[in-house]
Amino acid sequence: MAECQFLAKCPFFNAEEVVQRRHLTAYLKETYCRGDFARCCRYQIATTIGREHVPTLMMPDQTRWSEEILKSHSAHSGSGHPAQS
């Protein structure tokens, strides 16, 4: 199974507040990072407009928040083109 390219340095999974919740992180990693990582909101933002736009504590399943960020960025940039990585 493929693993997300951002997992090793993911700020969310390395944040002190998150590290302490192992049961939650194990589930999220299996579901998003080692599963269908294209569904991860963090991954979608990082690959569309850049990792610097991903809030540190955004969970992989916070769809509404990620949609707001992507919409706001699109409105400000006037472009729907993905960021260069």
N, C-alpha and C positions, 0 to 999 in steps of 0.2 A: 504494500500500500504506500502511495506517495505521501510525503510529509511536506507541509508548508515551508517554503523557503525562508520565512520570517520567524519561525518558531524559536530557534536558538537564541535570538536576541529580541524577542517580543517584549516590549516594555510592560504590557499587561501582565504576563506570566512572571515577570521579574519584579513587579511592584510588591513592596512589603505587605500591603493590605491583602493582596491576592495570594501570595506564597503561603500565608497562614491557613488558607482554606483548601487543603489538599483534596478533599473529596469533590469539591466543585471543580477545581482545576483539572483533575484527572478526567472527569466527564467531558469537560469542554475540549481538552486536548484530543481525546479520542474522537469526539464528534466533529470538530472543526479542523484541527491541526493535522491529524493523522487520518482524517476521513475526507469529507467533501469540503476542503478548505476554500473552494471558490464561493461557498455560501457564507463564509465568515465576513462580517461587516468590516472588520479591521483590514482584512485582505483586500476587499473590494475598494476601500478608500486608498490604501497604499498603492495598489496597482493602477488606479485610475487617476489620482491627482497627487500622489506622493505620500510617503510614510510620515513626513512632518505634519501632515494634516490629521493624523489619527490621534484622538485623545488617549492619553495613557491608560485611563481606567475604563475605556469603552469595552464592554464585553462583546464577544464574537457574535452574539445574537441580538444586539441592539439596533434593529433594522430602522426604526423611526429616526433615531439620532443620526445614523449614517446617511440616510436619505436626505435629511436636512443639511448635513455638511456637503454632500455632493451637489445638491440643488443650489446651495448658497455659493459654492465655488464656481459652479457653472454660470450663475447669474453675474458674478463679479468678473469672471474671466471672459465671458462671452464665447467660450469654447467648450465643446464637449469632447475634445481630444484627450486621450490618455497621456499621462505624464511619462516622460522618458525615465527609465531606471538605469 
